[in-house]
Amino acid sequence: MKQDIKKRTVQISKWGNSLAVRLPKKLVDELGLKQGDEINVVAASATTLEVESAAQARQRALARMSGRGWKVPKGWRFNRDEANER
């Protein structure tokens, strides 16, 4: 997620038997997230966690396709869940 979103520090909290991170509203708005959305962890280290929304992952994939000169058929939608259904 290489965007101009500034680094933010968030606190890790206990949620049942798990740990959770509360995302600030500004970040949620910038990522276009809503309750129930899933995010992808794209990089992690001891002190940093980089995430992207599913929509951002799709846009990144489409940009890579476009950069290679691949054409997307008119009306075509990229839906990884449908593509991976069995």
Backbone as a ProteinNet text record, in pm:
[ID]
protein_1_A
[PRIMARY]
MKQDIKKRTVQISKWGNSLAVRLPKKLVDELGLKQGDEINVVAASATTLEVESAAQARQRALARMSGRGWKVPKGWRFNRDEANER
[TERTIARY]
85.2	0	89.6	149.8	240.5	161.5	97.6	20.3	72.2	14.9	55.6	-18.7	-46.5	-110	1.3	-8	96.2	98.4	215.3	228.3	149.3	82.8	4.6	37.3	35.3	54.8	-82.6	-110.6	-236.8	-204.2	-297.7	-277.2	-338.6	-269.8	-321	-403.2	-523.7	-614.6	-651.9	-698.6	-748.5	-893	-928.5	-1065.1	-1095.2	-1162	-1183.3	-1047.8	-1018.7	-889.3	-788.9	-828.8	-744.4	-695	-607.4	-563.7	-623.3	-651.4	-714.4	-647.3	-657.7	-607.4	-726.2	-743.7	-850.9	-794.6	-862.8	-817.4	-880	-800.2	-855.2	-952.2	-1054.7	-1157.1	-1096.8	-997.6	-936.9	-875.8	-808.7	-750.9	-860.3	-965.5	-1078.6	-1139.2	-1156.5	-1211	-1117.5	-986.8	-889.9	-886.3	-903.4	-902.9	-1039.5	-1142	-1276.9	-1333	-1298.6	-1342.1	-1476.3	-1547.7	-1671.4	-1674.2	-1762.6	-1771.8	-1792.9	-1717.4	-1729.8	-1630.5	-1568.1	-1467.1	-1347.2	-1275.3	-1152.3	-1035.8	-923.8	-802.7	-694.4	-599	-487.1	-364.4	-294.5	-166.5	-64.2	-0.3	92.4	238.3	264.5	400.5	392.9	487	488.9	631.8	661.7	789.7	759.2	860.5	839.2	756.9	764.2	694.9	604.7	595	517.8	427	305.5	208.7	152.3	169.2	119.9	-1.7	-110.8	-234.5	-286	-373.7	-444.7	-583.9	-678.4	-814.1	-819	-920.5	-938.2	-952.2	-1019.9	-1035.8	-900.4	-812.6	-679.6	-598.9	-612.3	-541	-587.1	-718.1	-769.9	-716.6	-718.1	-668.1	-520.4	-443.5	-300.8	-281.5	-361.2	-352.6	-390.4	-495.7	-536.7	-431.3	-367.9	-261.7	-143.3	-108.8	-0.1	-36.8	-162.4	-207.6	-197.5	-242.7	-239.8	-96.7	-6.5	134	199	142.3	194.9	125	35.4	-34.9	-152.8	-193.3	-308	-434.8	-527.9	-655.5	-762	-843.6	-954.7	-1079.2	-1150.2	-1271.2	-1376.2	-1450.8	-1554.2	-1654.1	-1686.9	-1782.3	-1723.1	-1596.7	-1532.3	-1504	-1527.2	-1497.7	-1399.7	-1308.4	-1211.7	-1267.8	-1295.9	-1347.1	-1271	-1174	-1086.9	-1167	-1270.7	-1351.7	-1420.5	-1481	-1545.1	-1443.7	-1328.2	-1224.5	-1174.4	-1174.3	-1119	-1223.7	-1351.7	-1454.6	-1430.9	-1466.1	-1448.4	-1578.8
-116.2	0	122.1	153.5	266.9	390.4	451.2	571.8	678.8	796.5	907.1	905.5	788.6	778.2	782.7	876.2	894.8	778.5	753.3	649.5	690.9	594.3	620.3	513.9	553.8	459.8	426.4	297.8	252.4	157.2	142.6	57.3	-79.6	-181.9	-318.8	-342.6	-396.7	-422.8	-570.2	-613.8	-751	-756.2	-856.8	-875.6	-1024.6	-1062.2	-1204.3	-1269.3	-1378.5	-1445.3	-1394.3	-1295.4	-1243.1	-1103.2	-1054.9	-915.9	-843	-714.5	-636.3	-500.3	-442.4	-308	-222.2	-110.7	-16.6	80.9	91.7	181.5	319.1	424.3	559.7	588.8	669.4	701.3	758.1	844.7	905.6	797.8	700	590.9	507.1	477.2	400.1	472	603	681.6	680.3	696	696.7	563.3	453.7	321.3	282.8	360.8	329.9	204.6	181	59.1	79.9	-32.1	-32.1	-162.1	-169.9	-288.9	-411.8	-517	-642.2	-654.7	-543	-549.6	-629.1	-686.4	-756.4	-674.5	-682.3	-616.7	-723	-696.6	-787.1	-731.8	-817.8	-779.2	-802	-694.8	-707.4	-704.5	-658.8	-660.8	-650.2	-714.2	-707.5	-720.3	-648.1	-661.2	-653.9	-646.1	-644.7	-524.7	-412.3	-291.8	-229.8	-290.3	-231.8	-335.8	-295.2	-379.6	-297.9	-345.1	-273.7	-348.7	-276.1	-337.8	-265	-333.1	-271.2	-331.9	-255	-306.9	-397.5	-481	-567.3	-483.9	-369.8	-281.8	-229.6	-195.6	-148	-259.5	-381.9	-494.4	-515.2	-504.1	-519.2	-408.6	-285.5	-173.3	-191.7	-240.6	-264.9	-372	-478.1	-584.7	-532.2	-452.9	-396.4	-300.8	-224.8	-133.4	-211.7	-325.3	-408.8	-463.3	-506.7	-557.2	-448.3	-329.9	-217.3	-182.1	-188.6	-159	-256.4	-373.9	-474.9	-469.2	-372.4	-357.6	-451.8	-519.4	-609.2	-526.5	-565.3	-495.3	-572.3	-499.8	-559.2	-547.2	-658	-651.6	-557.4	-491.5	-399.3	-471.4	-409.2	-466.6	-571	-604.2	-705.3	-650.7	-734	-696.3	-795.5	-745.2	-830.5	-870.8	-998.9	-1047.6	-1174.2	-1157	-1267.8	-1381	-1347.4	-1451.9	-1539.1	-1479.1	-1557.8	-1638.9	-1581.6	-1651	-1774	-1770.3	-1879.6	-1975	-1955.6	-2048.4	-2186.6	-2287.1	-2425.9	-2497.7
0	0	0	-106	-115.2	-153.1	-54.7	-75.1	18.8	11.7	96.8	229.9	283.3	413.7	516.8	608.7	709.4	806.9	862.7	964.3	1087.2	1146.8	1266.4	1369.8	1494.4	1603.7	1659.6	1673.4	1731.1	1845.8	1936.1	2052.1	2028.1	2073.6	2066.7	2192.6	2175.8	2287.3	2290.5	2404.5	2420.4	2372.6	2293.5	2245.7	2259.6	2367.1	2395.6	2421.3	2350.3	2362.4	2259.7	2182.1	2074.7	2107.2	2023.5	2030	1910.8	1928	1822.4	1812.4	1694	1669.6	1629.1	1695.2	1661.2	1559.1	1444.9	1339.5	1356.1	1348.4	1359.5	1245.3	1272.9	1173.5	1046	1059.2	940.1	849.6	908.9	830.9	767.2	843.5	791.4	670.7	682.8	571.5	451.2	474.9	365.5	292.3	366.4	305	249.1	283.4	236.9	300.8	426.2	495.2	563.7	578.2	655.7	735.1	832.8	917.2	831.2	859	785.2	670.5	629	523.2	572.1	477.8	510.9	458.6	528.9	481.7	467.6	381.8	360.5	431	504.4	561.7	451.6	406.3	294.1	337.3	459.1	512.5	664.1	731.1	876.7	925.5	1030.7	1100.5	1249.6	1330.4	1475.3	1520.9	1449.7	1494.6	1388.6	1271.6	1162.3	1099.5	1070.8	1002.5	887.6	765.6	648.3	594.5	575.5	529.6	406.8	335	224.6	219.6	170	155.8	33.9	26.1	-89.3	-216.1	-206.6	-323	-369.4	-275.6	-312.7	-378.8	-329.3	-389.4	-533.2	-556.3	-692.7	-783.5	-733.6	-813	-846.1	-749.9	-773.3	-880.1	-874.6	-975.1	-1113.1	-1120.2	-1249	-1303.8	-1215.7	-1259.6	-1315.8	-1252.2	-1304.4	-1441.8	-1456.9	-1587.2	-1692.3	-1657.5	-1749.6	-1787.2	-1690.2	-1715	-1810.5	-1821.8	-1914	-2049.6	-2064	-2191.3	-2208.5	-2102.2	-2111.7	-2114.3	-2195.9	-2206.4	-2129.3	-2056.7	-1982	-2069	-2095	-2177.8	-2118.3	-2202.7	-2158.3	-2067.1	-1955.9	-1861.7	-1768.5	-1784.7	-1702.2	-1564.2	-1460.9	-1322.9	-1264.9	-1187.1	-1121.1	-986	-967.6	-840.6	-803.8	-718	-678.4	-614.9	-537.1	-472.1	-576.7	-678.5	-783.2	-860.4	-887.9	-964.9	-890.1	-756.9	-678.4	-622.7	-660.2	-613.6	-671.5	-593.2	-640.3	-639.7
[MASK]
++++++++++++++++++++++++++++++++++++++++++++++++++++++++++++++++++++++++++++++++++++++

